[in-house]
Amino acid sequence: MASPTSFPLVRGRSMRVTAVDGCCAPAFGADNQVVTEGFVSVALTATINTPDEITVTNANGKTCVRDTGCPEFQGYGVEITFCDVNPCLFSLITGQPVVLNALGEVSGFRMNSSISSCDKGFALEVWMGVPGVACTGDAGAFGYLLLPCLQGGVVSDFTIENAAVTFTLSGATTKDGNGWGQGPYRVVEDATGAASLLPDPLDPDDHLYVTFTTIPPPEPTDGCVGLEPPAPPATGATAGIPGQWTPVGNYPPANVQDLEDGVPNPIVASPNTPWTVGQYIQTRTAGSSGAAYWNGTAWVSGHAPAAPSSGATAGTPGTWTPPSSLPPSTVGNLTGGIPVAVAATPSSAWTTGQYVQTGTAGAAGQAHWDGAGWVSGPAT
């Protein structure tokens, strides 16, 4: 019996093509997505860089050095064969213009040599059947495949004869640097079984994403339709590890730069005081490059660092206060009160051997309080 952790895939049920922007993030706007069942096949061909094998033979004819190297995955080439002529879909993939009739309706497509296929990017989703899976509801179970960043598709060879005409779009290749994040579509189930965005943002270098889902594919569209965010944009962010966007379920900014710039709208931090060590919020960009925190006045890339130490208690070595705070990086910064002045406990001169260790390792980073100021080295 198949299960969500082991499942067969059969037949192509439906596909969706989505326009992406220059960062390979979903491009919201009119006529930027299309769903169709009118395809015959989707073929993926892996591009692999195979290194040269290094072999050295000794004087006796035996191999003394052999290194085969490791194959390097560089992406997929994609070829799609269609049994329906869907002009706006072809345009989304190739960047070629559509043909309009006298009523201004899309009625065909062109192939123009002055238009570069590299000026257009798209994402491709394909749903497949999953037989033999016990599931609830009428929809069934599906395999979901996503190629989040494709570029370079062209309409290739076709033949007009005493048979059905099929059109093949070839030359498309997957690219690094996708900005798909969790995507704009609710294609998987959450913990309650409700339709949800992808549970985790895609890594920018993900070329292929395949998962089991019980959420059915969307219905075919009548040509291209608009693409809107799945929810209104977030207006707030609550600190955490990671934090949470508010209202819950609303759409986060695409990246840290958009968060800093207030695009599409400013985000209010909660609390509005500096977030504590390790706290952050994750934008739609996966990984550390998509994390940010509130420093008390602005959004900053990364995770919140520890607060600077404001006190130091004598010892061998002494301790910085408050606990888990960040000590001055050098003795010079300690004596200069950078980033904040550090109060000594006790405020009288420390006794022989007592000191605190700054962020500089070894003796060069040690200092003590002499009753009037901070002095380099242990107390004498």
C-alpha angles and dihedrals in degrees: 000000000000119000138182088270095050121022140154121232123217134174129351110267104179143338136209127201118200128189114237130199129235091286091050090249119137109281109224117211146079120329094003101129138042133183121204142167091194099104131107102198146347113211123193121196117189118228108218128180105216112200123223114264114240115214129170122188121205127225091273094057095255126128111256099166127032128162119167095183124214126284112244120219111221103172142276135294111218130207121183124191117202130198092190126062103231106173099189091048090052088050093051090053101040104027088232118142122258124234117242126206126220090280093054092252122140107257106156148346140247137215111219121182093210092065117085117219087211090069091070130064131187143174123227127209123185128187121207135186122260111202124198098028119134106225139152128243132033099281099071128201130309144187112233121205124187130187100185101189123034131159140173106042119164134177103253135187121337135168130218109209144123090307141062114300115233126189122215124204110201140162095061114137133187118246138205120246104052118175096198093123109171089339130235095268135079099230104145135048124255126218090285094049094253121136110269145170117264108296094235131025114257117254110250090243096051108121098176134027122186126176144156117253140171092204107106122233118264121265117264113270127227095247121309121343135189124279118220130176110271090241138005113287118272116262100190144028127208119208118253144119084291106000127218132249117231138256087036111252095022121131117268124217115278095241144348093271091058089048091052092046095046094243120191086000138337117278119222114218122224114232097025091206118090111294116243128252115303097008119132146144124235119227122202088277110093125233133014093321089065097049124099140167138199114251095191096270107035147007113270130190117254135021123320111267124221117280114259117264114259098183142033128201121208119253144118084291106000126215134249121232140254094038115259091017121140115256122218111281095233141011087252090058090047093053091043095050093242121190089356135349114266119220116216124227113232097028090207120086113294118242128250115301097011119130146136126237117232123202089281112091124234132008093326089066098050126103141165138199114250095191094268106043148344116289129188117256134017120314115271 
